[in-house]
Amino acid sequence: MKNDPNWGGEHGRRARDEEALKPVSKILETEAMAITPDGQTLVSAFWDHTLKVWDLASGQCLATFSADAPVVACAVTPDGNGVVAGDASGGVHFLRLEGVESRRR
């Protein structure tokens, strides 16, 4: 491993840090974010036409919804079971998180 460029020294530390930060960097590419009232789930809107639902404890993406245009806004309903999202073409999307809820612990 001494000759492996991904291990040891400053370069190796950077490579491991970059790998560990991949889930975080995806979240940081968002146009908008909202957290459910229970603080367990994050919803994020992306310019790539998607809205993603994340488990905050694990960092795992639980669901991805697609739109016809970049998703630029999102909000979670007060009960935490719904999401309203807006896209760049003026479309408004209403989503229920019931199926996602059942996958949480």
LINVEN-V46947 format. One record per backbone hydrogen bond with DSSP energy under -1.0 kcal/mol. CO is the residue of the C=O (numbers start at 1). NH is the residue of the N-H. If there is no record, write none. Layout:
# LINVEN-V46947
[[CO;NH] [CO;NH]]
This chain:
# LINVEN-V46947
[[4;7] [8;12] [9;13] [10;14] [11;15] [12;16] [13;17] [14;18] [15;19] [16;20] [17;21] [19;22] [21;25] [22;26] [23;27] [24;28] [26;29] [27;30] [32;45] [34;43] [36;39] [40;56] [41;36] [42;54] [43;34] [44;52] [45;31] [45;32] [46;71] [49;67] [50;46] [51;65] [52;44] [53;62] [53;63] [54;42] [55;59] [60;55] [63;53] [65;51] [70;88] [73;86] [75;84] [77;80] [81;97] [82;77] [83;95] [84;75] [85;93] [86;72] [86;73] [87;90] [91;87] [93;85] [95;83] [97;101] [98;102] [100;103] [101;104]]
